[in-house]
């Protein structure tokens, strides 16, 4: 995930940092894992053509 995408997720309120430094941010692991699951499901919905290549890589 890029820094820009992470900033957008923070702005939209989908993930909130527990501590912010000048260039870094800390998050709860459970929040990050939940967001990853959510984004994975959305990827399946909106980019089904990518899922075939992802499944091949896992094998």
Residue pairs with C-beta under 8 A, 6 or more apart in sequence:
6 15
6 25
9 15
9 35
10 16
10 17
10 25
14 35
14 38
15 27
15 31
15 32
15 35
16 27
16 31
17 25
17 26
17 27
18 26
18 27
18 28
19 25
19 26
20 26
43 50
43 51
44 51
